[in-house]
Every structure is written in C-alpha cells, then in structure tokens.
Amino acid sequence: MASAVQFQGDIDRTDVPHIVRSSVLLGLLESAFVLVISLVSRHLGGPVATTLLAVLLIVGLALVSGLPGLWTHARTIDGIAGAAG
C-alpha cells in the first residue's frame, strides 16, 4: 500500500554540530538586536524611540522564538526537543 505522505530526509536536524552552529548564530542575532536597541534608546527620545523600540522588540522576539524551530525542521518530539536545546 502506498502512502500519501512523502518522507522528507531533512526533518528533525538534531545532530550536535548543527545545534551548536545554530545556537551560536542565534546568540549573534540576539546580540545584534540588543546592540541596536541600546543605541536607539541612547540616541533617540520621545515617541519616535518608543515606537522604534517596540518594533525592534517584537521583531527580535519573533525571530528568536521562531528560528530554532525552522532551523531544526522540528516535526517530532525529538525535533522539538532539539529546537528547545
């Protein structure tokens, strides 16, 4: 009997070198957002700074919370645990 679902070999990338590379890249991305947010809060003021900081914070949080799942292609329990690692 044939399956209607095709197997994908690139799901659940939980090998240690990939997770370490992804975590270093995520740390660099977080550091860049922290730097940009600190520069904006230091050099701008008023409603412009508040609006820009809110946008930067929302984008940064979306990237930091979503990218690990995308990078590990989490589809099973093992993949979700690898994304959390």
N, CA and C of each residue as an Amber inpcrd file, in Angstrom:
protein
   255
   0.8390000  -1.1630000   0.0000000   0.0000000   0.0000000   0.0000000
   0.8970000   1.2430000   0.0000000   0.6300000   2.1730000  -0.8340000
   1.4280000   3.3920000  -0.9590000   0.9160000   4.4510000   0.0100000
   1.8440000   5.2230000   0.5040000   1.4820000   6.2890000   1.4330000
   1.2340000   7.5840000   0.6680000   0.2920000   8.3580000   1.1450000
   0.0070000   9.6400000   0.5140000   1.0040000  10.7140000   0.9480000
   1.7650000  10.4220000   2.0000000   2.7210000  11.3780000   2.5380000
   4.1180000  10.9780000   2.1050000   4.8570000  11.9350000   1.5820000
   6.2280000  11.6700000   1.1510000   7.1760000  11.8740000   2.3120000
   8.1350000  10.9700000   2.4560000   9.1290000  11.1020000   3.5130000
  10.1380000  12.1640000   3.1340000  10.4320000  13.0230000   4.0820000
  11.4360000  14.0590000   3.8620000  12.6420000  13.7310000   4.7340000
  13.8080000  13.6640000   4.1440000  15.0070000  13.3270000   4.8910000
  15.5910000  14.4840000   5.6680000  15.0870000  15.6770000   5.4730000
  15.6800000  16.8390000   6.1350000  14.8910000  17.2970000   7.3500000
  14.0780000  16.4260000   7.9400000  13.3330000  16.8240000   9.1330000
  14.1010000  16.4120000  10.3780000  13.8540000  17.1060000  11.4590000
  14.4450000  16.8370000  12.7580000  15.9740000  16.8030000  12.7100000
  16.5400000  17.9190000  12.3600000  18.0070000  18.0400000  12.3380000
  18.4910000  18.2690000  13.7580000  18.7220000  17.1870000  14.4840000
  19.1060000  17.2850000  15.8870000  20.5450000  16.8550000  16.1180000
  21.3570000  16.8140000  15.0810000  22.7550000  16.4690000  15.2930000
  23.4530000  17.6180000  16.0220000  24.4070000  17.2680000  16.8670000
  25.0420000  18.2390000  17.7610000  25.7440000  19.3700000  17.0030000
  26.5160000  19.1100000  15.9430000  27.1600000  20.2410000  15.2510000
  26.1710000  21.2560000  14.6840000  25.0410000  20.7840000  14.1760000
  24.0290000  21.7020000  13.6360000  23.4040000  22.5400000  14.7480000
  23.1280000  21.9160000  15.8920000  22.5290000  22.6490000  17.0020000
  23.4940000  23.6800000  17.5530000  24.7920000  23.3220000  17.6540000
  25.7910000  24.2760000  18.1630000  25.9460000  25.4540000  17.2050000
  26.0220000  25.1620000  15.8990000  26.1210000  26.2410000  14.8960000
  24.9080000  27.1520000  14.9610000  23.7410000  26.5570000  15.0520000
  22.5090000  27.3570000  15.1050000  22.4290000  28.1870000  16.3770000
  22.8810000  27.6230000  17.4990000  22.8260000  28.3830000  18.7500000
  23.8120000  29.5360000  18.7480000  24.9790000  29.3600000  18.1350000
  25.9350000  30.4700000  18.0180000  25.3570000  31.5600000  17.1220000
  24.7510000  31.1640000  16.0210000  24.1360000  32.1370000  15.1240000
  22.9810000  32.8690000  15.8090000  22.1950000  32.1510000  16.5950000
  21.0960000  32.7720000  17.3260000  21.6260000  33.7420000  18.3840000
  22.7120000  33.3750000  19.0520000  23.3300000  34.2740000  20.0260000
  23.8440000  35.5450000  19.3830000  24.4490000  35.4260000  18.1990000
  24.9130000  36.6150000  17.4740000  23.7450000  37.5010000  17.0560000
  22.6600000  36.8810000  16.6260000  21.4750000  37.6440000  16.2490000
  20.8840000  38.3760000  17.4520000  20.8200000  37.7000000  18.5910000
  20.3210000  38.3400000  19.8060000  21.2260000  39.4940000  20.2300000
  22.5390000  39.2960000  20.1180000  23.4820000  40.3540000  20.4780000
  23.3240000  41.5710000  19.5780000  23.0870000  41.3290000  18.3000000
  22.8890000  42.4380000  17.3710000  21.6220000  43.2140000  17.7180000
  20.5540000  42.5030000  18.0780000  19.3220000  43.1930000  18.4620000
  19.5050000  43.9900000  19.7510000  20.2330000  43.4270000  20.7110000
  20.4840000  44.1510000  21.9550000  21.2950000  45.4110000  21.6800000
  22.2850000  45.3150000  20.8170000  23.0990000  46.4780000  20.4660000
  22.2610000  47.5540000  19.7830000  21.4450000  47.1660000  18.8190000
  20.6150000  48.1420000  18.1060000  19.6090000  48.7870000  19.0540000
  19.0000000  47.9910000  19.9190000  18.0260000  48.5430000  20.8700000
  18.7090000  49.5070000  21.8310000  19.9060000  49.1650000  22.2920000
  20.5990000  50.0780000  23.2130000  21.0110000  51.3700000  22.5160000
  21.4210000  51.2880000  21.2540000  21.7820000  52.5050000  20.5190000
  20.5590000  53.3820000  20.2650000  19.4410000  52.7670000  19.9310000
  18.2160000  53.5410000  19.6920000  17.7590000  54.2160000  20.9770000
  17.7980000  53.4900000  22.0900000  17.3300000  54.0840000  23.3460000
  18.2830000  55.1680000  23.8530000  19.5450000  55.0960000  23.4670000
  20.5020000  56.1000000  23.9150000  20.4360000  57.3750000  23.0810000
  20.2480000  57.2400000  21.7700000  20.3560000  58.3910000  20.8760000
  19.0240000  59.0100000  20.4500000  17.9360000  58.3230000  20.6590000
  16.6370000  58.8770000  20.2870000  15.7990000  59.0730000  21.5400000
  14.7820000  59.8680000  21.4100000  13.9030000  60.1030000  22.5480000
  12.4770000  60.3370000  22.0950000  11.5800000  60.3210000  23.0400000
  10.1820000  60.6220000  22.7470000   9.4480000  59.4800000  22.0940000
   8.3790000  59.8210000  21.3800000   7.5380000  58.7870000  20.7700000
   8.2350000  58.0430000  19.6260000   9.2010000  58.6840000  18.9810000
   9.9350000  58.0060000  17.9050000  10.7160000  56.8290000  18.4770000
  11.3990000  57.0580000  19.5770000  12.1760000  55.9880000  20.2080000
  11.2720000  54.8780000  20.7210000  10.1590000  55.2560000  21.3200000
   9.2400000  54.2480000  21.8510000   8.6890000  53.3690000  20.7420000
   8.2990000  53.9750000  19.6350000   7.7560000  53.2200000  18.5070000
   8.8140000  52.3080000  17.8940000  10.0040000  52.8600000  17.6730000
  11.0820000  52.0760000  17.0750000  11.5140000  50.9380000  17.9960000
  11.5820000  51.1970000  19.2910000  11.9430000  50.1520000  20.2440000
  10.8930000  49.0510000  20.2890000   9.6270000  49.4260000  20.2030000
   8.5550000  48.4240000  20.2000000   8.6510000  47.5380000  18.9660000
   8.8980000  48.1370000  17.8160000   9.0160000  47.3590000  16.5760000
  10.2280000  46.4350000  16.6480000  11.3620000  46.9660000  17.0950000
  12.5660000  46.1370000  17.2130000  12.3680000  44.9890000  18.1910000
  11.7100000  45.2600000  19.2910000  11.4790000  44.2220000  20.2850000
  10.5740000  43.1200000  19.7530000   9.5100000  43.4900000  19.0710000
   8.5850000  42.4920000  18.5310000   9.2560000  41.6480000  17.4530000
  10.0110000  42.2930000  16.5700000  10.7150000  41.5490000  15.5160000
  11.7690000  40.6300000  16.1290000  12.5170000  41.1380000  17.1000000
  13.5390000  40.3280000  17.7490000  12.9510000  39.1270000  18.4680000
  11.8660000  39.3270000  19.1900000  11.2230000  38.2100000  19.8790000
  10.6720000  37.1760000  18.9030000  10.1090000  37.6330000  17.7980000
   9.5830000  36.6970000  16.7990000  10.7070000  35.8650000  16.1830000
  11.8210000  36.5090000  15.8810000  12.9410000  35.7770000  15.2960000
  13.5570000  34.7940000  16.2820000  13.7760000  35.2390000  17.5030000
  14.4330000  34.3890000  18.4900000  13.5630000  33.2000000  18.8720000
  12.2700000  33.3690000  18.8850000  11.4040000  32.2520000  19.2490000
  11.0640000  31.3540000  18.0650000  11.1040000  31.8760000  16.8530000
  10.7140000  31.0790000  15.6970000  11.8320000  30.4040000  14.9490000
  13.0010000  31.0050000  14.9250000  14.1000000  30.4540000  14.1310000
  14.5870000  29.0760000  14.5780000  14.6920000  28.7730000  15.8710000
  15.1520000  27.4240000  16.2260000  14.2620000  26.3150000  15.6710000
  12.9710000  26.5140000  15.6820000  12.0740000  25.5150000  15.1090000
  12.2310000  25.3900000  13.6040000  12.4690000  26.5080000  12.9420000
  12.6780000  26.4600000  11.4940000  14.0090000  25.8140000  11.1380000
  15.0440000  26.1070000  11.9190000  16.3730000  25.5680000  11.6200000
  16.4710000  24.0770000  11.8600000  15.7550000  23.5490000  12.8520000
  15.8270000  22.1130000  13.1240000  14.7800000  21.3270000  12.3540000
  13.8770000  22.0040000  11.6720000  12.7780000  21.3500000  10.9410000
  12.0210000  20.4160000  11.8740000  11.6510000  20.9200000  13.0340000
  11.0230000  20.1060000  14.0670000   9.6630000  19.5950000  13.6200000
   9.5250000  18.2690000  13.5630000   8.2570000  17.6390000  13.1970000
   7.8590000  16.5600000  14.1920000   8.7970000  16.0930000  15.0100000
   8.5040000  15.0590000  16.0010000   8.9240000  15.5790000  17.3760000
   8.7240000  14.7350000  18.3970000   9.0910000  15.1050000  19.7550000
  10.6000000  15.3480000  19.8360000  11.3840000  14.5250000  19.1710000
  12.8420000  14.6860000  19.1920000  13.2580000  15.9910000  18.5390000
  12.6040000  16.3810000  17.4690000  12.9230000  17.6280000  16.7960000
  12.5400000  18.8520000  17.6230000  11.4350000  18.7640000  18.3270000
  11.0120000  19.8660000  19.1870000  11.9780000  20.0130000  20.3560000
  12.4380000  18.8840000  20.9080000  13.4230000  18.9430000  21.9870000
  14.7540000  19.4960000  21.4750000  15.1250000  19.1600000  20.2430000
  16.3520000  19.7080000  19.6660000  16.2480000  21.2040000  19.4400000
  15.0780000  21.6720000  19.0450000  14.8760000  23.1160000  18.8600000
  14.9340000  23.8420000  20.1920000  14.4370000  23.2020000  21.2450000
  14.4940000  23.8220000  22.5610000  15.9190000  23.8500000  23.0870000
  16.7420000  22.8970000  22.6510000  18.1460000  22.8520000  23.1070000
  18.9240000  23.9560000  22.5000000
